Amino acid sequence: MAFLEDIDRTLTALGQGALQKTKEISNHAKVSITIKSLEEQKKESFVELGSIYYSLHKKDRDSLTEEFSQIVNRIYELDRQIEELKEQIISESYCPNCNTAIPLNSVFCNVCGTRVKEAALDNDGMLSAEQKKCSQCGNEIDEHQLFCTYCGRPVK
């Protein structure tokens, strides 16, 4: 029976050792997660600080040091590009047939000719448009268009 008691003690010791290692690994994982969380909070604080600094100095960029001035100018340029893209999105819609970007006031797609909406009339009861004229309806159209956005006629 001593043999079985020795095996029991050995297994108990191994189990306790494994349990201790598991606790150590678990604690290590918890500490690692806490460190990651704190690093993320620090990063967010830097972003917040930079945002405040940028807000305070974006109008008076000449008073900044060269390093800060370059960063503020880069952010200012990115803001400008973002606003341009937002305006572009607002001023365009997309053809339901070919998914091409088309002007918001288009009645027909300028690429595939699909009717996209009813014609909008201006104050004189005429269809509104831009640049060169359509040979069928007489409305102005953009040079790059393949179809009139008002009557759907192919542009020659």
C-alpha positions in Angstrom: 0.0 0.0 0.0 3.0 2.3 0.5 3.4 2.2 -3.2 -0.1 3.6 -3.8 0.4 6.3 -1.1 3.6 7.4 -2.9 1.7 7.7 -6.2 -1.0 9.6 -4.4 1.5 12.1 -2.9 3.3 12.5 -6.3 0.0 13.1 -8.1 -1.1 15.6 -5.4 2.2 17.4 -5.7 2.0 17.5 -9.5 -1.6 18.7 -9.3 -0.7 21.5 -6.8 2.3 22.4 -9.0 0.1 22.6 -12.1 -2.5 24.6 -10.2 0.2 27.0 -9.1 1.5 27.4 -12.6 -2.1 28.0 -13.9 -2.5 30.7 -11.2 0.8 32.3 -12.3 -0.2 32.2 -16.0 -3.6 33.6 -15.1 -2.1 36.4 -13.1 0.3 37.1 -15.9 -2.5 37.3 -18.4 -4.5 39.7 -16.1 -1.5 41.9 -15.7 -0.9 41.9 -19.5 -4.5 42.8 -20.1 -4.3 45.6 -17.6 -1.1 46.9 -19.2 -2.8 46.9 -22.6 -5.8 48.7 -21.2 -3.6 51.4 -19.6 -1.6 51.8 -22.8 -4.8 52.3 -24.7 -6.0 54.9 -22.2 -2.7 56.7 -22.5 -2.9 56.7 -26.3 -6.5 58.1 -26.1 -5.2 60.8 -23.7 -2.5 61.7 -26.2 -5.1 61.9 -29.0 -7.3 64.1 -26.8 -4.4 66.3 -25.8 -3.4 66.7 -29.5 -6.9 67.5 -30.5 -7.1 70.2 -27.8 -3.7 71.6 -28.9 -4.7 71.6 -32.5 -8.0 73.4 -31.8 -6.2 76.1 -29.9 -3.5 76.6 -32.6 -5.1 75.8 -36.0 -5.9 79.5 -36.7 -2.5 80.8 -35.5 -0.2 78.3 -37.1 2.7 80.9 -37.6 3.4 81.0 -33.8 4.2 77.3 -33.6 7.6 75.7 -33.7 8.5 74.1 -37.0 7.7 70.6 -35.7 4.3 71.5 -34.4 3.6 73.7 -37.4 4.1 70.8 -39.8 1.8 68.5 -37.9 -0.9 71.2 -37.5 -0.6 72.0 -41.2 -0.9 68.3 -42.1 -4.1 68.0 -40.0 -5.5 71.2 -41.5 -4.9 69.9 -45.0 -6.6 66.5 -44.0 -9.6 68.5 -42.7 -9.8 70.4 -46.0 -9.7 67.2 -48.0 -12.3 65.5 -45.8 -14.7 68.5 -46.3 -14.1 68.4 -50.1 -15.0 64.7 -50.1 -18.1 65.2 -47.9 -19.3 67.9 -50.3 -18.7 65.5 -53.2 -20.8 62.9 -51.6 -23.6 65.3 -50.9 -23.6 66.6 -54.5 -23.8 63.1 -56.2 -26.1 60.2 -56.3 -25.6 56.8 -57.9 -27.3 55.1 -60.8 -29.3 52.1 -59.7 -28.4 50.2 -62.8 -24.6 50.7 -63.3 -23.7 52.4 -59.9 -22.0 55.3 -61.6 -21.8 58.6 -59.7 -24.2 61.1 -61.3 -25.2 64.7 -60.4 -28.1 64.9 -57.9 -30.4 66.7 -60.4 -30.0 64.0 -63.1 -33.1 62.4 -64.4 -31.1 59.9 -66.5 -27.7 58.2 -65.9 -25.0 59.9 -68.1 -23.3 56.5 -68.7 -26.0 53.9 -69.2 -29.1 56.1 -69.9 -31.2 54.6 -67.1 -34.0 56.9 -65.8 -33.1 57.6 -62.2 -35.9 60.0 -61.2 -38.5 62.4 -62.5 -37.2 65.6 -64.1 -36.9 68.7 -61.8 -38.2 71.9 -63.3 -36.7 75.3 -62.7 -38.7 78.5 -62.1 -39.6 78.9 -65.8 -40.9 75.3 -66.0 -37.8 74.2 -67.9 -35.5 71.4 -67.1 -32.3 72.7 -65.4 -28.8 71.6 -66.6 -25.2 72.7 -67.2 -22.7 73.4 -70.1 -23.3 72.1 -73.7 -26.8 71.4 -75.0 -28.6 68.2 -75.8 -29.6 67.9 -79.5 -33.0 66.4 -78.6 -34.3 68.4 -75.6 -32.0 71.4 -75.7 -30.9 71.2 -72.1 -27.3 71.8 -71.1 -25.2 68.8 -70.4 -21.6 68.1 -69.2 -19.0 67.3 -71.9 -18.1 63.9 -70.4 -21.6 62.6 -70.5 -22.6 59.8 -72.8 -26.3 60.3 -72.3 -28.4 63.4 -71.6 -29.4 63.3 -67.9 -32.8 64.8 -68.8 -34.2 63.0 -71.8 -31.8 60.0 -72.0 -30.7 60.6 -75.6 -27.1 59.5 -76.4 -24.7 62.4 -76.7 -22.9 62.7 -80.0 
